[in-house]
């Protein structure tokens, strides 16, 4: 139960961070560091990161994000399987 709540929370946080960063990019405002965006992905928010990338067309052209976000998804699935079993 705690794992489920954590994953939902970190997924929402990651989704929102990407959305906020996209809005800031449009407004030429101070941006969220890429390292923070990727950290939330690897802490379990990869699905939120990926959904936000697709929905807002944000960071989709950056090779680093095109490789690391799907890798974070695999990592998250692996960690969840390891924790559950």
PDB file of N, CA, C and O in Angstrom:
ATOM      1  N   UNK A   1       0.823  -1.201   0.000  1.00  0.00           N
ATOM      2  CA  UNK A   1       0.000   0.000   0.000  1.00  0.00           C
ATOM      3  C   UNK A   1       0.864   1.261   0.000  1.00  0.00           C
ATOM      4  O   UNK A   1       0.598   2.208  -0.740  1.00  0.00           O
ATOM      5  N   UNK A   2       1.895   1.261   0.833  1.00  0.00           N
ATOM      6  CA  UNK A   2       2.787   2.429   0.902  1.00  0.00           C
ATOM      7  C   UNK A   2       3.516   2.609  -0.426  1.00  0.00           C
ATOM      8  O   UNK A   2       3.687   3.735  -0.893  1.00  0.00           O
ATOM      9  N   UNK A   3       3.945   1.507  -1.032  1.00  0.00           N
ATOM     10  CA  UNK A   3       4.630   1.575  -2.322  1.00  0.00           C
ATOM     11  C   UNK A   3       3.717   2.183  -3.390  1.00  0.00           C
ATOM     12  O   UNK A   3       4.159   2.999  -4.198  1.00  0.00           O
ATOM     13  N   UNK A   4       2.468   1.789  -3.388  1.00  0.00           N
ATOM     14  CA  UNK A   4       1.507   2.317  -4.362  1.00  0.00           C
ATOM     15  C   UNK A   4       1.319   3.819  -4.179  1.00  0.00           C
ATOM     16  O   UNK A   4       1.336   4.570  -5.154  1.00  0.00           O
ATOM     17  N   UNK A   5       1.141   4.255  -2.949  1.00  0.00           N
ATOM     18  CA  UNK A   5       0.971   5.682  -2.671  1.00  0.00           C
ATOM     19  C   UNK A   5       2.218   6.460  -3.086  1.00  0.00           C
ATOM     20  O   UNK A   5       2.118   7.533  -3.682  1.00  0.00           O
ATOM     21  N   UNK A   6       3.397   5.911  -2.766  1.00  0.00           N
ATOM     22  CA  UNK A   6       4.647   6.569  -3.151  1.00  0.00           C
ATOM     23  C   UNK A   6       4.740   6.714  -4.671  1.00  0.00           C
ATOM     24  O   UNK A   6       5.050   7.793  -5.176  1.00  0.00           O
ATOM     25  N   UNK A   7       4.471   5.629  -5.395  1.00  0.00           N
ATOM     26  CA  UNK A   7       4.592   5.674  -6.854  1.00  0.00           C
ATOM     27  C   UNK A   7       3.599   6.653  -7.483  1.00  0.00           C
ATOM     28  O   UNK A   7       3.938   7.350  -8.439  1.00  0.00           O
ATOM     29  N   UNK A   8       2.392   6.707  -6.957  1.00  0.00           N
ATOM     30  CA  UNK A   8       1.415   7.670  -7.467  1.00  0.00           C
ATOM     31  C   UNK A   8       1.899   9.100  -7.209  1.00  0.00           C
ATOM     32  O   UNK A   8       1.821   9.957  -8.089  1.00  0.00           O
ATOM     33  N   UNK A   9       2.396   9.346  -5.999  1.00  0.00           N
ATOM     34  CA  UNK A   9       2.864  10.693  -5.638  1.00  0.00           C
ATOM     35  C   UNK A   9       4.050  11.117  -6.493  1.00  0.00           C
ATOM     36  O   UNK A   9       4.052  12.226  -7.029  1.00  0.00           O
ATOM     37  N   UNK A  10       5.053  10.265  -6.630  1.00  0.00           N
ATOM     38  CA  UNK A  10       6.260  10.646  -7.387  1.00  0.00           C
ATOM     39  C   UNK A  10       5.936  10.771  -8.875  1.00  0.00           C
ATOM     40  O   UNK A  10       6.553  11.575  -9.575  1.00  0.00           O
ATOM     41  N   UNK A  11       4.982   9.990  -9.361  1.00  0.00           N
ATOM     42  CA  UNK A  11       4.563  10.103 -10.755  1.00  0.00           C
ATOM     43  C   UNK A  11       3.896  11.455 -10.996  1.00  0.00           C
ATOM     44  O   UNK A  11       4.172  12.120 -11.994  1.00  0.00           O
ATOM     45  N   UNK A  12       3.025  11.854 -10.088  1.00  0.00           N
ATOM     46  CA  UNK A  12       2.368  13.165 -10.215  1.00  0.00           C
ATOM     47  C   UNK A  12       3.377  14.304 -10.094  1.00  0.00           C
ATOM     48  O   UNK A  12       3.312  15.277 -10.846  1.00  0.00           O
ATOM     49  N   UNK A  13       4.301  14.187  -9.157  1.00  0.00           N
ATOM     50  CA  UNK A  13       5.325  15.221  -8.989  1.00  0.00           C
ATOM     51  C   UNK A  13       6.153  15.356 -10.255  1.00  0.00           C
ATOM     52  O   UNK A  13       6.398  16.465 -10.731  1.00  0.00           O
ATOM     53  N   UNK A  14       6.582  14.225 -10.799  1.00  0.00           N
ATOM     54  CA  UNK A  14       7.397  14.248 -12.009  1.00  0.00           C
ATOM     55  C   UNK A  14       6.624  14.852 -13.182  1.00  0.00           C
ATOM     56  O   UNK A  14       7.160  15.662 -13.938  1.00  0.00           O
ATOM     57  N   UNK A  15       5.367  14.450 -13.325  1.00  0.00           N
ATOM     58  CA  UNK A  15       4.522  14.988 -14.389  1.00  0.00           C
ATOM     59  C   UNK A  15       4.417  16.509 -14.258  1.00  0.00           C
ATOM     60  O   UNK A  15       4.573  17.239 -15.236  1.00  0.00           O
ATOM     61  N   UNK A  16       4.153  16.969 -13.049  1.00  0.00           N
ATOM     62  CA  UNK A  16       3.999  18.408 -12.819  1.00  0.00           C
ATOM     63  C   UNK A  16       5.301  19.179 -13.029  1.00  0.00           C
ATOM     64  O   UNK A  16       5.281  20.294 -13.550  1.00  0.00           O
ATOM     65  N   UNK A  17       6.430  18.595 -12.632  1.00  0.00           N
ATOM     66  CA  UNK A  17       7.713  19.273 -12.842  1.00  0.00           C
ATOM     67  C   UNK A  17       7.992  19.484 -14.326  1.00  0.00           C
ATOM     68  O   UNK A  17       8.455  20.552 -14.725  1.00  0.00           O
ATOM     69  N   UNK A  18       7.714  18.477 -15.139  1.00  0.00           N
ATOM     70  CA  UNK A  18       7.904  18.621 -16.583  1.00  0.00           C
ATOM     71  C   UNK A  18       6.946  19.671 -17.146  1.00  0.00           C
ATOM     72  O   UNK A  18       7.332  20.477 -17.992  1.00  0.00           O
ATOM     73  N   UNK A  19       5.695  19.659 -16.674  1.00  0.00           N
ATOM     74  CA  UNK A  19       4.708  20.630 -17.148  1.00  0.00           C
ATOM     75  C   UNK A  19       5.116  22.049 -16.763  1.00  0.00           C
ATOM     76  O   UNK A  19       5.023  22.968 -17.577  1.00  0.00           O
ATOM     77  N   UNK A  20       5.565  22.224 -15.531  1.00  0.00           N
ATOM     78  CA  UNK A  20       6.005  23.546 -15.065  1.00  0.00           C
ATOM     79  C   UNK A  20       7.220  24.005 -15.858  1.00  0.00           C
ATOM     80  O   UNK A  20       7.309  25.171 -16.243  1.00  0.00           O
ATOM     81  N   UNK A  21       8.158  23.090 -16.104  1.00  0.00           N
ATOM     82  CA  UNK A  21       9.359  23.451 -16.860  1.00  0.00           C
ATOM     83  C   UNK A  21       8.998  23.864 -18.287  1.00  0.00           C
ATOM     84  O   UNK A  21       9.605  24.783 -18.838  1.00  0.00           O
ATOM     85  N   UNK A  22       8.028  23.200 -18.880  1.00  0.00           N
ATOM     86  CA  UNK A  22       7.588  23.566 -20.228  1.00  0.00           C
ATOM     87  C   UNK A  22       6.997  24.976 -20.225  1.00  0.00           C
ATOM     88  O   UNK A  22       7.295  25.781 -21.108  1.00  0.00           O
ATOM     89  N   UNK A  23       6.164  25.268 -19.236  1.00  0.00           N
ATOM     90  CA  UNK A  23       5.570  26.607 -19.145  1.00  0.00           C
ATOM     91  C   UNK A  23       6.654  27.663 -18.958  1.00  0.00           C
ATOM     92  O   UNK A  23       6.597  28.734 -19.562  1.00  0.00           O
ATOM     93  N   UNK A  24       7.646  27.355 -18.113  1.00  0.00           N
ATOM     94  CA  UNK A  24       8.744  28.296 -17.887  1.00  0.00           C
ATOM     95  C   UNK A  24       9.574  28.484 -19.157  1.00  0.00           C
ATOM     96  O   UNK A  24      10.059  29.582 -19.430  1.00  0.00           O
ATOM     97  N   UNK A  25       9.734  27.424 -19.920  1.00  0.00           N
ATOM     98  CA  UNK A  25      10.478  27.526 -21.175  1.00  0.00           C
ATOM     99  C   UNK A  25       9.766  28.464 -22.144  1.00  0.00           C
ATOM    100  O   UNK A  25      10.407  29.271 -22.817  1.00  0.00           O
ATOM    101  N   UNK A  26       8.457  28.357 -22.213  1.00  0.00           N
ATOM    102  CA  UNK A  26       7.679  29.224 -23.099  1.00  0.00           C
ATOM    103  C   UNK A  26       7.805  30.685 -22.674  1.00  0.00           C
ATOM    104  O   UNK A  26       7.891  31.579 -23.516  1.00  0.00           O
ATOM    105  N   UNK A  27       7.814  30.918 -21.365  1.00  0.00           N
ATOM    106  CA  UNK A  27       7.877  32.283 -20.831  1.00  0.00           C
ATOM    107  C   UNK A  27       9.309  32.796 -20.667  1.00  0.00           C
ATOM    108  O   UNK A  27       9.515  33.913 -20.190  1.00  0.00           O
ATOM    109  N   UNK A  28      10.294  31.990 -21.058  1.00  0.00           N
ATOM    110  CA  UNK A  28      11.713  32.345 -20.921  1.00  0.00           C
ATOM    111  C   UNK A  28      12.062  32.680 -19.479  1.00  0.00           C
ATOM    112  O   UNK A  28      12.816  33.616 -19.215  1.00  0.00           O
ATOM    113  N   UNK A  29      11.516  31.917 -18.561  1.00  0.00           N
ATOM    114  CA  UNK A  29      11.757  32.118 -17.130  1.00  0.00           C
ATOM    115  C   UNK A  29      12.812  31.134 -16.639  1.00  0.00           C
ATOM    116  O   UNK A  29      13.283  30.280 -17.391  1.00  0.00           O
ATOM    117  N   UNK A  30      13.174  31.267 -15.364  1.00  0.00           N
ATOM    118  CA  UNK A  30      14.117  30.354 -14.740  1.00  0.00           C
ATOM    119  C   UNK A  30      13.579  28.929 -14.839  1.00  0.00           C
ATOM    120  O   UNK A  30      12.416  28.678 -14.524  1.00  0.00           O
ATOM    121  N   UNK A  31      14.423  27.999 -15.274  1.00  0.00           N
ATOM    122  CA  UNK A  31      13.998  26.634 -15.564  1.00  0.00           C
ATOM    123  C   UNK A  31      14.354  25.673 -14.448  1.00  0.00           C
ATOM    124  O   UNK A  31      15.233  25.947 -13.631  1.00  0.00           O
ATOM    125  N   UNK A  32      13.670  24.560 -14.422  1.00  0.00           N
ATOM    126  CA  UNK A  32      13.986  23.469 -13.510  1.00  0.00           C
ATOM    127  C   UNK A  32      15.185  22.730 -14.104  1.00  0.00           C
ATOM    128  O   UNK A  32      15.171  22.391 -15.288  1.00  0.00           O
ATOM    129  N   UNK A  33      16.228  22.475 -13.298  1.00  0.00           N
ATOM    130  CA  UNK A  33      17.409  21.782 -13.832  1.00  0.00           C
ATOM    131  C   UNK A  33      17.051  20.407 -14.413  1.00  0.00           C
ATOM    132  O   UNK A  33      16.199  19.695 -13.881  1.00  0.00           O
ATOM    133  N   UNK A  34      17.717  20.056 -15.507  1.00  0.00           N
ATOM    134  CA  UNK A  34      17.484  18.756 -16.126  1.00  0.00           C
ATOM    135  C   UNK A  34      17.786  17.627 -15.151  1.00  0.00           C
ATOM    136  O   UNK A  34      17.124  16.590 -15.172  1.00  0.00           O
ATOM    137  N   UNK A  35      18.780  17.826 -14.302  1.00  0.00           N
ATOM    138  CA  UNK A  35      19.125  16.793 -13.329  1.00  0.00           C
ATOM    139  C   UNK A  35      17.962  16.523 -12.369  1.00  0.00           C
ATOM    140  O   UNK A  35      17.750  15.379 -11.967  1.00  0.00           O
ATOM    141  N   UNK A  36      17.218  17.551 -12.004  1.00  0.00           N
ATOM    142  CA  UNK A  36      16.059  17.371 -11.120  1.00  0.00           C
ATOM    143  C   UNK A  36      14.946  16.618 -11.840  1.00  0.00           C
ATOM    144  O   UNK A  36      14.280  15.768 -11.249  1.00  0.00           O
ATOM    145  N   UNK A  37      14.749  16.930 -13.111  1.00  0.00           N
ATOM    146  CA  UNK A  37      13.726  16.236 -13.887  1.00  0.00           C
ATOM    147  C   UNK A  37      14.070  14.748 -14.010  1.00  0.00           C
ATOM    148  O   UNK A  37      13.206  13.889 -13.833  1.00  0.00           O
ATOM    149  N   UNK A  38      15.324  14.455 -14.313  1.00  0.00           N
ATOM    150  CA  UNK A  38      15.736  13.060 -14.448  1.00  0.00           C
ATOM    151  C   UNK A  38      15.769  12.340 -13.107  1.00  0.00           C
ATOM    152  O   UNK A  38      15.486  11.144 -13.039  1.00  0.00           O
ATOM    153  N   UNK A  39      16.110  13.053 -12.042  1.00  0.00           N
ATOM    154  CA  UNK A  39      16.122  12.434 -10.720  1.00  0.00           C
ATOM    155  C   UNK A  39      14.722  11.948 -10.350  1.00  0.00           C
ATOM    156  O   UNK A  39      14.566  10.832  -9.854  1.00  0.00           O
ATOM    157  N   UNK A  40      13.713  12.771 -10.587  1.00  0.00           N
ATOM    158  CA  UNK A  40      12.349  12.336 -10.257  1.00  0.00           C
ATOM    159  C   UNK A  40      11.933  11.131 -11.095  1.00  0.00           C
ATOM    160  O   UNK A  40      11.180  10.274 -10.632  1.00  0.00           O
ATOM    161  N   UNK A  41      12.428  11.071 -12.325  1.00  0.00           N
ATOM    162  CA  UNK A  41      12.133   9.910 -13.171  1.00  0.00           C
ATOM    163  C   UNK A  41      12.738   8.649 -12.558  1.00  0.00           C
ATOM    164  O   UNK A  41      12.074   7.615 -12.484  1.00  0.00           O
ATOM    165  N   UNK A  42      13.991   8.730 -12.122  1.00  0.00           N
ATOM    166  CA  UNK A  42      14.667   7.560 -11.564  1.00  0.00           C
ATOM    167  C   UNK A  42      14.232   7.235 -10.140  1.00  0.00           C
ATOM    168  O   UNK A  42      14.518   6.145  -9.643  1.00  0.00           O
ATOM    169  N   UNK A  43      13.554   8.152  -9.484  1.00  0.00           N
ATOM    170  CA  UNK A  43      13.020   7.872  -8.150  1.00  0.00           C
ATOM    171  C   UNK A  43      11.632   7.232  -8.221  1.00  0.00           C
ATOM    172  O   UNK A  43      10.979   7.037  -7.195  1.00  0.00           O
ATOM    173  N   UNK A  44      11.192   6.911  -9.419  1.00  0.00           N
ATOM    174  CA  UNK A  44       9.919   6.219  -9.583  1.00  0.00           C
ATOM    175  C   UNK A  44       8.898   6.981 -10.399  1.00  0.00           C
ATOM    176  O   UNK A  44       7.798   6.478 -10.629  1.00  0.00           O
ATOM    177  N   UNK A  45       9.234   8.181 -10.843  1.00  0.00           N
ATOM    178  CA  UNK A  45       8.285   8.996 -11.589  1.00  0.00           C
ATOM    179  C   UNK A  45       8.443   8.943 -13.089  1.00  0.00           C
ATOM    180  O   UNK A  45       8.007   9.855 -13.791  1.00  0.00           O
ATOM    181  N   UNK A  46       9.056   7.896 -13.588  1.00  0.00           N
ATOM    182  CA  UNK A  46       9.352   7.809 -15.021  1.00  0.00           C
ATOM    183  C   UNK A  46       8.092   7.836 -15.881  1.00  0.00           C
ATOM    184  O   UNK A  46       8.088   8.429 -16.960  1.00  0.00           O
ATOM    185  N   UNK A  47       7.032   7.200 -15.409  1.00  0.00           N
ATOM    186  CA  UNK A  47       5.807   7.180 -16.206  1.00  0.00           C
ATOM    187  C   UNK A  47       5.198   8.573 -16.286  1.00  0.00           C
ATOM    188  O   UNK A  47       4.666   8.957 -17.328  1.00  0.00           O
ATOM    189  N   UNK A  48       5.269   9.327 -15.205  1.00  0.00           N
ATOM    190  CA  UNK A  48       4.798  10.712 -15.221  1.00  0.00           C
ATOM    191  C   UNK A  48       5.656  11.577 -16.126  1.00  0.00           C
ATOM    192  O   UNK A  48       5.148  12.441 -16.841  1.00  0.00           O
ATOM    193  N   UNK A  49       6.964  11.339 -16.089  1.00  0.00           N
ATOM    194  CA  UNK A  49       7.885  12.076 -16.957  1.00  0.00           C
ATOM    195  C   UNK A  49       7.552  11.806 -18.419  1.00  0.00           C
ATOM    196  O   UNK A  49       7.436  12.731 -19.223  1.00  0.00           O
ATOM    197  N   UNK A  50       7.402  10.538 -18.749  1.00  0.00           N
ATOM    198  CA  UNK A  50       7.133  10.161 -20.129  1.00  0.00           C
ATOM    199  C   UNK A  50       5.792  10.723 -20.618  1.00  0.00           C
ATOM    200  O   UNK A  50       5.689  11.236 -21.732  1.00  0.00           O
ATOM    201  N   UNK A  51       4.759  10.614 -19.754  1.00  0.00           N
ATOM    202  CA  UNK A  51       3.441  11.147 -20.144  1.00  0.00           C
ATOM    203  C   UNK A  51       3.507  12.654 -20.378  1.00  0.00           C
ATOM    204  O   UNK A  51       2.914  13.165 -21.328  1.00  0.00           O
ATOM    205  N   UNK A  52       4.224  13.357 -19.517  1.00  0.00           N
ATOM    206  CA  UNK A  52       4.350  14.802 -19.652  1.00  0.00           C
ATOM    207  C   UNK A  52       5.144  15.161 -20.905  1.00  0.00           C
ATOM    208  O   UNK A  52       4.802  16.111 -21.610  1.00  0.00           O
ATOM    209  N   UNK A  53       6.201  14.404 -21.178  1.00  0.00           N
ATOM    210  CA  UNK A  53       6.982  14.650 -22.389  1.00  0.00           C
ATOM    211  C   UNK A  53       6.093  14.529 -23.627  1.00  0.00           C
ATOM    212  O   UNK A  53       6.170  15.354 -24.537  1.00  0.00           O
ATOM    213  N   UNK A  54       5.260  13.507 -23.654  1.00  0.00           N
ATOM    214  CA  UNK A  54       4.404  13.279 -24.817  1.00  0.00           C
ATOM    215  C   UNK A  54       3.287  14.320 -24.905  1.00  0.00           C
ATOM    216  O   UNK A  54       3.000  14.834 -25.986  1.00  0.00           O
ATOM    217  N   UNK A  55       2.667  14.626 -23.785  1.00  0.00           N
ATOM    218  CA  UNK A  55       1.539  15.548 -23.770  1.00  0.00           C
ATOM    219  C   UNK A  55       1.952  16.978 -24.101  1.00  0.00           C
ATOM    220  O   UNK A  55       1.271  17.661 -24.866  1.00  0.00           O
ATOM    221  N   UNK A  56       3.061  17.431 -23.530  1.00  0.00           N
ATOM    222  CA  UNK A  56       3.491  18.810 -23.704  1.00  0.00           C
ATOM    223  C   UNK A  56       4.598  18.973 -24.745  1.00  0.00           C
ATOM    224  O   UNK A  56       5.072  20.086 -24.972  1.00  0.00           O
ATOM    225  N   UNK A  57       5.011  17.884 -25.375  1.00  0.00           N
ATOM    226  CA  UNK A  57       6.105  17.907 -26.366  1.00  0.00           C
ATOM    227  C   UNK A  57       7.325  18.606 -25.778  1.00  0.00           C
ATOM    228  O   UNK A  57       7.909  19.504 -26.385  1.00  0.00           O
ATOM    229  N   UNK A  58       7.687  18.169 -24.585  1.00  0.00           N
ATOM    230  CA  UNK A  58       8.781  18.798 -23.856  1.00  0.00           C
ATOM    231  C   UNK A  58       9.925  17.809 -23.685  1.00  0.00           C
ATOM    232  O   UNK A  58       9.728  16.693 -23.203  1.00  0.00           O
ATOM    233  N   UNK A  59      11.108  18.221 -24.080  1.00  0.00           N
ATOM    234  CA  UNK A  59      12.333  17.428 -23.974  1.00  0.00           C
ATOM    235  C   UNK A  59      12.321  16.206 -24.896  1.00  0.00           C
ATOM    236  O   UNK A  59      13.151  15.310 -24.735  1.00  0.00           O
ATOM    237  N   UNK A  60      11.410  16.156 -25.842  1.00  0.00           N
ATOM    238  CA  UNK A  60      11.314  14.986 -26.717  1.00  0.00           C
ATOM    239  C   UNK A  60      12.426  14.946 -27.765  1.00  0.00           C
ATOM    240  O   UNK A  60      12.702  13.884 -28.324  1.00  0.00           O
ATOM    241  N   UNK A  61      13.060  16.069 -28.035  1.00  0.00           N
ATOM    242  CA  UNK A  61      14.137  16.099 -29.017  1.00  0.00           C
ATOM    243  C   UNK A  61      15.510  15.919 -28.378  1.00  0.00           C
ATOM    244  O   UNK A  61      16.509  15.777 -29.084  1.00  0.00           O
ATOM    245  N   UNK A  62      15.566  15.923 -27.066  1.00  0.00           N
ATOM    246  CA  UNK A  62      16.839  15.768 -26.370  1.00  0.00           C
ATOM    247  C   UNK A  62      17.150  14.287 -26.225  1.00  0.00           C
ATOM    248  O   UNK A  62      16.390  13.539 -25.611  1.00  0.00           O
ATOM    249  N   UNK A  63      18.269  13.874 -26.793  1.00  0.00           N
ATOM    250  CA  UNK A  63      18.677  12.474 -26.765  1.00  0.00           C
ATOM    251  C   UNK A  63      18.769  11.946 -25.342  1.00  0.00           C
ATOM    252  O   UNK A  63      18.371  10.814 -25.066  1.00  0.00           O
ATOM    253  N   UNK A  64      19.290  12.762 -24.445  1.00  0.00           N
ATOM    254  CA  UNK A  64      19.437  12.354 -23.048  1.00  0.00           C
ATOM    255  C   UNK A  64      18.099  11.911 -22.469  1.00  0.00           C
ATOM    256  O   UNK A  64      18.030  10.894 -21.779  1.00  0.00           O
ATOM    257  N   UNK A  65      17.055  12.649 -22.738  1.00  0.00           N
ATOM    258  CA  UNK A  65      15.729  12.329 -22.198  1.00  0.00           C
ATOM    259  C   UNK A  65      15.075  11.186 -22.961  1.00  0.00           C
ATOM    260  O   UNK A  65      14.344  10.385 -22.378  1.00  0.00           O
ATOM    261  N   UNK A  66      15.331  11.109 -24.252  1.00  0.00           N
ATOM    262  CA  UNK A  66      14.764  10.022 -25.057  1.00  0.00           C
ATOM    263  C   UNK A  66      15.331   8.674 -24.654  1.00  0.00           C
ATOM    264  O   UNK A  66      14.685   7.645 -24.850  1.00  0.00           O
ATOM    265  N   UNK A  67      16.538   8.668 -24.090  1.00  0.00           N
ATOM    266  CA  UNK A  67      17.159   7.423 -23.642  1.00  0.00           C
ATOM    267  C   UNK A  67      16.909   7.177 -22.159  1.00  0.00           C
ATOM    268  O   UNK A  67      16.514   6.080 -21.766  1.00  0.00           O
ATOM    269  N   UNK A  68      17.139   8.196 -21.338  1.00  0.00           N
ATOM    270  CA  UNK A  68      17.104   7.995 -19.892  1.00  0.00           C
ATOM    271  C   UNK A  68      15.710   7.834 -19.301  1.00  0.00           C
ATOM    272  O   UNK A  68      15.547   7.091 -18.333  1.00  0.00           O
ATOM    273  N   UNK A  69      14.707   8.498 -19.842  1.00  0.00           N
ATOM    274  CA  UNK A  69      13.358   8.337 -19.285  1.00  0.00           C
ATOM    275  C   UNK A  69      12.836   6.914 -19.517  1.00  0.00           C
ATOM    276  O   UNK A  69      12.321   6.315 -18.573  1.00  0.00           O
ATOM    277  N   UNK A  70      12.942   6.341 -20.723  1.00  0.00           N
ATOM    278  CA  UNK A  70      12.535   4.928 -20.865  1.00  0.00           C
ATOM    279  C   UNK A  70      13.395   3.987 -20.007  1.00  0.00           C
ATOM    280  O   UNK A  70      12.893   2.994 -19.482  1.00  0.00           O
ATOM    281  N   UNK A  71      14.672   4.297 -19.870  1.00  0.00           N
ATOM    282  CA  UNK A  71      15.530   3.492 -18.999  1.00  0.00           C
ATOM    283  C   UNK A  71      15.047   3.579 -17.551  1.00  0.00           C
ATOM    284  O   UNK A  71      15.070   2.583 -16.829  1.00  0.00           O
ATOM    285  N   UNK A  72      14.616   4.756 -17.131  1.00  0.00           N
ATOM    286  CA  UNK A  72      14.068   4.926 -15.786  1.00  0.00           C
ATOM    287  C   UNK A  72      12.774   4.136 -15.623  1.00  0.00           C
ATOM    288  O   UNK A  72      12.479   3.646 -14.533  1.00  0.00           O
ATOM    289  N   UNK A  73      12.000   4.009 -16.702  1.00  0.00           N
ATOM    290  CA  UNK A  73      10.779   3.199 -16.640  1.00  0.00           C
ATOM    291  C   UNK A  73      11.136   1.737 -16.383  1.00  0.00           C
ATOM    292  O   UNK A  73      10.517   1.079 -15.547  1.00  0.00           O
ATOM    293  N   UNK A  74      12.117   1.243 -17.091  1.00  0.00           N
ATOM    294  CA  UNK A  74      12.575  -0.140 -16.893  1.00  0.00           C
ATOM    295  C   UNK A  74      13.110  -0.309 -15.475  1.00  0.00           C
ATOM    296  O   UNK A  74      12.809  -1.296 -14.804  1.00  0.00           O
ATOM    297  N   UNK A  75      13.902   0.656 -15.024  1.00  0.00           N
ATOM    298  CA  UNK A  75      14.445   0.636 -13.666  1.00  0.00           C
ATOM    299  C   UNK A  75      13.315   0.568 -12.636  1.00  0.00           C
ATOM    300  O   UNK A  75      13.364  -0.237 -11.707  1.00  0.00           O
ATOM    301  N   UNK A  76      12.301   1.413 -12.805  1.00  0.00           N
ATOM    302  CA  UNK A  76      11.178   1.459 -11.875  1.00  0.00           C
ATOM    303  C   UNK A  76      10.443   0.123 -11.832  1.00  0.00           C
ATOM    304  O   UNK A  76      10.126  -0.386 -10.757  1.00  0.00           O
ATOM    305  N   UNK A  77      10.178  -0.435 -12.998  1.00  0.00           N
ATOM    306  CA  UNK A  77       9.501  -1.733 -13.051  1.00  0.00           C
ATOM    307  C   UNK A  77      10.342  -2.797 -12.343  1.00  0.00           C
ATOM    308  O   UNK A  77       9.813  -3.607 -11.582  1.00  0.00           O
ATOM    309  N   UNK A  78      11.653  -2.789 -12.596  1.00  0.00           N
ATOM    310  CA  UNK A  78      12.547  -3.749 -11.949  1.00  0.00           C
ATOM    311  C   UNK A  78      12.557  -3.612 -10.439  1.00  0.00           C
ATOM    312  O   UNK A  78      12.506  -4.613  -9.724  1.00  0.00           O
ATOM    313  N   UNK A  79      12.621  -2.387  -9.947  1.00  0.00           N
ATOM    314  CA  UNK A  79      12.634  -2.150  -8.500  1.00  0.00           C
ATOM    315  C   UNK A  79      11.305  -2.580  -7.876  1.00  0.00           C
ATOM    316  O   UNK A  79      11.290  -3.198  -6.811  1.00  0.00           O
ATOM    317  N   UNK A  80      10.205  -2.260  -8.527  1.00  0.00           N
ATOM    318  CA  UNK A  80       8.892  -2.652  -7.996  1.00  0.00           C
ATOM    319  C   UNK A  80       8.778  -4.175  -7.941  1.00  0.00           C
ATOM    320  O   UNK A  80       8.312  -4.720  -6.940  1.00  0.00           O
ATOM    321  N   UNK A  81       9.192  -4.862  -8.987  1.00  0.00           N
ATOM    322  CA  UNK A  81       9.147  -6.326  -8.989  1.00  0.00           C
ATOM    323  C   UNK A  81      10.022  -6.872  -7.871  1.00  0.00           C
ATOM    324  O   UNK A  81       9.621  -7.793  -7.159  1.00  0.00           O
ATOM    325  N   UNK A  82      11.219  -6.307  -7.717  1.00  0.00           N
ATOM    326  CA  UNK A  82      12.126  -6.767  -6.666  1.00  0.00           C
ATOM    327  C   UNK A  82      11.514  -6.547  -5.279  1.00  0.00           C
ATOM    328  O   UNK A  82      11.606  -7.423  -4.419  1.00  0.00           O
ATOM    329  N   UNK A  83      10.893  -5.389  -5.057  1.00  0.00           N
ATOM    330  CA  UNK A  83      10.303  -5.098  -3.756  1.00  0.00           C
ATOM    331  C   UNK A  83       9.079  -5.962  -3.450  1.00  0.00           C
ATOM    332  O   UNK A  83       8.866  -6.369  -2.308  1.00  0.00           O
ATOM    333  N   UNK A  84       8.290  -6.233  -4.469  1.00  0.00           N
ATOM    334  CA  UNK A  84       7.072  -7.013  -4.264  1.00  0.00           C
ATOM    335  C   UNK A  84       7.381  -8.500  -4.051  1.00  0.00           C
ATOM    336  O   UNK A  84       6.736  -9.162  -3.238  1.00  0.00           O
ATOM    337  N   UNK A  85       8.354  -9.011  -4.776  1.00  0.00           N
ATOM    338  CA  UNK A  85       8.683 -10.428  -4.651  1.00  0.00           C
ATOM    339  C   UNK A  85       9.958 -10.572  -3.894  1.00  0.00           C
ATOM    340  O   UNK A  85      10.422 -11.691  -3.673  1.00  0.00           O
TER     341      UNK A  85
END
